[in-house]
Every structure is written in C-alpha cells, then in structure tokens.
Amino acid sequence: MRSWIVFNLPIVFAGGLIAAAGAAAQLAPGAGVLAVIAGLQCYIPLKNKLGG
C-alpha cells in the first residue's frame, strides 16, 4: 500500500498543479498576470544571483 502512495504521489501532485493552473486561468486573466509577475519577482533575483 505504501509503495502505491509513493508511486502515485508525483501523478497526484502534477494533476493538482494542472487543476490549479486551469482554475486560475478560468478565474480571471488578471490572476494569470499576477502569477507571472510573482514568478518574475522570484526569477529575476535568482538569475542575478547566478550571474545570468
């Protein structure tokens, strides 16, 4: 039973992410824009730190 949970965990996680992304996209285009802005705010400092 435990191996079944471990095996399916990535599938469930990916499914959850896809469902959340789909829900966010349907919720409002503005939510997608906010998500992109938030992602860039995390990505840019990381890129600068890595010297990209």
C-alpha positions in Angstrom: 0.0 0.0 0.0 2.8 2.4 0.9 4.6 1.8 -2.4 1.3 2.6 -4.3 1.2 6.0 -2.5 4.8 6.8 -3.3 4.3 5.8 -6.9 1.2 7.9 -7.4 2.3 10.9 -5.4 4.0 12.7 -8.3 1.0 12.0 -10.6 -1.4 13.4 -8.0 0.9 16.4 -7.4 1.1 17.1 -11.1 -2.6 16.7 -11.5 -3.2 19.1 -8.7 -0.9 21.7 -10.3 -2.6 21.3 -13.6 -6.0 21.7 -12.0 -4.9 24.7 -10.0 -3.5 26.3 -13.1 -6.7 25.6 -15.1 -8.8 27.0 -12.2 -6.6 30.2 -12.1 -6.8 30.6 -15.8 -10.6 30.4 -15.7 -10.9 32.6 -12.6 -9.5 35.7 -14.3 -6.8 36.6 -16.8 -5.7 39.1 -14.2 -4.8 36.2 -11.9 -2.5 34.8 -14.5 -0.8 38.2 -14.9 -0.3 38.4 -11.2 1.2 34.9 -11.2 3.6 35.8 -14.0 4.6 39.0 -12.1 5.1 37.0 -8.9 7.2 34.4 -10.8 9.4 37.1 -12.3 9.9 38.7 -8.9 11.3 35.3 -7.8 13.1 34.5 -11.0 15.0 37.8 -11.6 16.9 37.9 -8.3 17.7 34.3 -8.7 19.0 34.9 -12.2 21.1 37.8 -11.0 22.5 35.8 -8.1 23.5 33.1 -10.5 25.2 35.7 -12.7 22.8 35.1 -15.7 
